[in-house]
């Protein structure tokens, strides 16, 4: 399927690896011009070179911390008028909520709620003026099915979800959509970090904790960044203009609810 976004410009955050990289790969394959952002310059430049080689897409790499004012300024200077915005920041550390300080909560809110909101604030008016915009926030399945060891993530990402619900309805008439992708267990560094933390908390081996997590996925496997990226690219396509304000679970069937 031709998604009708060739020649569009996208700002993709957290794109050096994992789910952000999956999104960057999929958009580049559709002919989208990319500005990709991550903190580690070497890993980001390698990702940019690999994407260029594989797809022939125009890719600009901007090494910065998108959760800071200066980092956002660098990213938006390189991509001042994105047609597509993919927000993504590393999740806060897992743990018992009793051990988290106010500073821990503020850091989680800054990274996983306020940073996406600020990026949307700076991008959305240009999208409205051009009558095309696609915003996809990478959040977490924990928004719908919280994990007790992810208290910081549960709180911050739920706040972002509430904000998006209002914004999406306000801008929909301008062909600007805002959606959230809620990943479950994907084969990423973040998943392994969560598994290791869970193993320590339960007093079991990492292998045993991994098997327990895998047992909870009806698909019988962890997801791949490539299939996550494909879902993201579709939401960014011309055909997805009637999908907005949604929270799309991609979790291999792990969420047990009907709604």
Secondary structure, 3 states (H helix, E strand, C coil): CCCCCCCCEEEEECCCCHHHHHHHHHHHHCCCEEEEEECCHHHHHHHHHHHHHHHCCCEEEEECCCCCHHHHHHHHHHCCCCCEEEECCCCCCCECHHHCCHHHHHHHHHHHHHHHHHHHHHHHHHHHHHCCEEEEEECCHHHCCCCCCEHHHHHHHHHHHHHHHHHHHHHHHHCEEEEEEEECCECCHHHHHHHHHHHHHHCCCHHHHHHHHHHCCCCCCCECHHHHHHHHHHHHCHHHCCCCCCEEEECCCCCCCCC
